Amino acid sequence: MLPLFLAACAPDLTPTWGFDPITLEPDGAGAYGFQTWQVYGEKWAEKPKDKFYVCAVVVELAAEPGACPECTVGWTVTSTFVESDCPTELAENPVFTSVVGIGLGGPSPNPEAPHPGLTVEGWIDYGSGWEVHGDAWPEALDAGGTAVDATWDGSRVFTFWPGALWPLLEAPPATPVSRVAG
């Protein structure tokens, strides 16, 4: 009887939501980084808990200077699949390598920005136009480091934190389902 009870309490881990933080570092005139798509089951949108984690897809981003109309700096991106612990049919979904542009904008309007005054808007183009991805900030701030500002100076690594969960049944950009705190 106990195994039946445990099975009834097990979370639904059907891959449903994607959450895609990005780390971007200077690389000459361009940038280089990784986008880690974290895939979660259905209930994660209601209660963001680790128990709803399904798998991840890691994508390498190679970026050259490019135009982003709303950004202070932008890049044209080549996205390349690196590795995944997801089932092959999910890991090979082209949504995970759809990023073609990334950029940094002006100050973040997010009242819950993780580093007030040092957080800017992160912009992204998934192949169908530019949109706000979420917040971005110098990565050193996460380790207790300091920064005078949050502008790209060609020497600091930046963290891009998504502001929305993406339903995996449709390719980004999609109407964000839930704003997530940084």
C-alpha positions as CSV (number, residue, x, y, z in Angstrom):
1,M,0.0,0.0,0.0
2,L,2.8,2.4,0.7
3,P,4.2,2.5,-2.9
4,L,0.8,3.4,-4.2
5,F,0.7,6.3,-1.7
6,L,4.1,7.5,-2.7
7,A,3.3,7.4,-6.4
8,A,0.1,9.4,-5.7
9,C,2.2,12.1,-4.0
10,A,5.0,12.2,-6.6
11,P,5.1,15.5,-8.5
12,D,4.2,15.6,-12.2
13,L,7.5,15.9,-13.9
14,T,6.2,16.3,-17.5
15,P,8.5,18.9,-19.1
16,T,6.3,22.0,-19.1
17,W,8.3,25.2,-18.2
18,G,11.6,26.6,-19.3
19,F,13.7,29.1,-17.3
20,D,16.8,30.4,-19.1
21,P,19.5,32.2,-17.1
22,I,22.5,33.4,-19.1
23,T,26.1,34.2,-18.2
24,L,28.0,36.4,-20.7
25,E,31.6,37.5,-20.5
26,P,33.7,39.7,-22.7
27,D,35.6,38.0,-25.5
28,G,37.6,40.6,-27.5
29,A,35.1,42.9,-29.2
30,G,32.4,40.3,-28.7
31,A,31.2,38.2,-25.9
32,Y,31.0,34.5,-25.0
33,G,28.7,32.7,-22.6
34,F,26.2,30.0,-21.7
35,Q,22.4,29.9,-21.5
36,T,21.2,27.1,-19.2
37,W,17.6,26.1,-19.9
38,Q,16.3,24.7,-16.7
39,V,13.2,22.5,-17.4
40,Y,10.5,22.1,-14.8
41,G,7.2,20.2,-14.4
42,E,3.8,21.8,-14.4
43,K,3.5,22.7,-10.8
44,W,6.7,24.8,-10.8
45,A,4.9,27.8,-12.1
46,E,2.7,27.8,-8.9
47,K,5.4,26.8,-6.5
48,P,9.0,27.2,-7.7
49,K,10.6,24.3,-5.8
50,D,13.5,22.1,-6.8
51,K,11.3,18.9,-6.6
52,F,9.7,20.0,-9.9
53,Y,13.1,20.1,-11.7
54,V,13.1,17.7,-14.8
55,C,16.4,18.4,-16.6
56,A,18.5,21.1,-18.2
57,V,19.9,22.0,-21.6
58,V,23.2,24.0,-21.8
59,V,23.7,26.2,-24.9
60,E,26.9,28.0,-25.8
61,L,26.6,31.6,-27.0
62,A,29.2,33.2,-29.3
63,A,28.4,36.9,-29.7
64,E,29.7,39.6,-32.1
65,P,28.7,43.3,-31.8
66,G,25.3,43.9,-33.3
67,A,22.3,46.2,-33.2
68,C,19.7,46.1,-30.5
69,P,17.4,49.2,-30.8
70,E,16.5,49.4,-27.1
71,C,20.0,48.5,-25.8
72,T,23.1,50.4,-24.7
73,V,25.1,47.4,-26.2
74,G,24.0,44.5,-28.2
75,W,25.3,41.4,-29.9
76,T,24.4,39.0,-32.7
77,V,24.5,35.5,-31.3
78,T,25.3,32.1,-32.6
79,S,23.8,29.5,-30.3
80,T,25.2,25.9,-30.1
81,F,23.9,23.0,-28.2
82,V,26.5,21.8,-25.6
83,E,24.9,19.1,-23.4
84,S,21.8,18.0,-21.7
85,D,20.4,15.5,-19.2
86,C,17.0,15.7,-20.9
87,P,15.6,13.0,-23.1
88,T,17.0,13.3,-26.6
89,E,13.7,14.3,-28.2
90,L,13.4,17.2,-25.7
91,A,17.0,18.2,-25.8
92,E,17.0,18.6,-29.6
93,N,14.0,21.0,-29.5
94,P,15.2,24.0,-31.6
95,V,13.7,26.4,-29.1
96,F,16.8,25.9,-26.9
97,T,19.2,27.2,-29.6
98,S,16.9,29.9,-30.9
99,V,18.7,33.0,-29.5
100,V,20.1,35.2,-32.2
101,G,20.6,38.4,-30.3
102,I,21.3,39.6,-26.7
103,G,21.8,43.0,-25.3
104,L,21.9,45.3,-22.2
105,G,19.5,48.1,-21.8
106,G,18.8,50.9,-19.4
107,P,18.0,50.7,-15.7
108,S,15.7,47.9,-14.7
109,P,12.2,49.0,-13.7
110,N,11.8,45.8,-11.6
111,P,11.1,46.9,-8.0
112,E,12.5,43.5,-6.9
113,A,15.8,43.9,-8.8
114,P,18.5,42.0,-7.0
115,H,21.0,44.8,-7.0
116,P,19.1,48.1,-6.9
117,G,20.8,50.8,-8.9
118,L,23.2,48.3,-10.5
119,T,20.6,46.2,-12.4
120,V,19.7,46.9,-16.0
121,E,17.2,45.3,-18.4
122,G,18.5,42.3,-20.3
123,W,17.2,42.1,-23.9
124,I,17.0,39.0,-26.1
125,D,16.0,38.1,-29.6
126,Y,14.8,34.5,-30.0
127,G,14.5,34.9,-33.8
128,S,11.3,36.9,-34.0
129,G,12.2,40.3,-32.6
130,W,13.7,41.9,-29.5
131,E,12.0,41.7,-26.1
132,V,13.0,42.2,-22.5
133,H,14.5,38.9,-21.1
134,G,14.6,40.1,-17.5
135,D,17.3,41.7,-15.3
136,A,21.0,41.8,-15.9
137,W,23.9,42.8,-13.6
138,P,27.7,42.5,-13.1
139,E,28.2,38.9,-11.8
140,A,30.7,40.0,-9.2
141,L,27.8,41.5,-7.2
142,D,26.5,38.0,-6.5
143,A,29.8,37.1,-4.7
144,G,29.9,40.2,-2.5
145,G,32.0,42.2,-5.0
146,T,31.4,45.8,-6.0
147,A,30.5,47.7,-9.1
148,V,30.3,51.4,-9.8
149,D,27.6,50.9,-12.5
150,A,26.0,48.2,-14.6
151,T,27.3,49.2,-18.0
152,W,29.2,46.8,-20.3
153,D,32.9,47.9,-20.1
154,G,34.3,44.9,-21.9
155,S,35.9,43.5,-18.8
156,R,33.1,42.2,-16.5
157,V,31.0,39.1,-16.6
158,F,27.2,39.7,-16.6
159,T,24.3,37.6,-15.3
160,F,21.0,37.7,-17.2
161,W,18.1,36.6,-15.0
162,P,14.8,35.8,-16.9
163,G,11.7,37.6,-15.9
164,A,9.3,35.0,-17.1
165,L,8.7,31.3,-17.4
166,W,8.3,30.0,-20.9
167,P,5.8,27.3,-21.8
168,L,7.7,24.7,-23.6
169,L,4.8,23.9,-25.9
170,E,5.4,27.2,-27.8
171,A,8.6,28.8,-28.8
172,P,9.7,32.1,-27.3
173,P,8.8,34.8,-27.5
174,A,5.5,33.9,-25.8
175,T,3.4,35.9,-23.5
176,P,5.2,35.5,-20.1
177,V,3.1,33.3,-17.9
178,S,4.7,34.4,-14.6
179,R,7.2,37.1,-13.6
180,V,9.9,35.5,-11.5
181,A,11.9,37.4,-8.9
182,G,15.6,37.7,-9.4
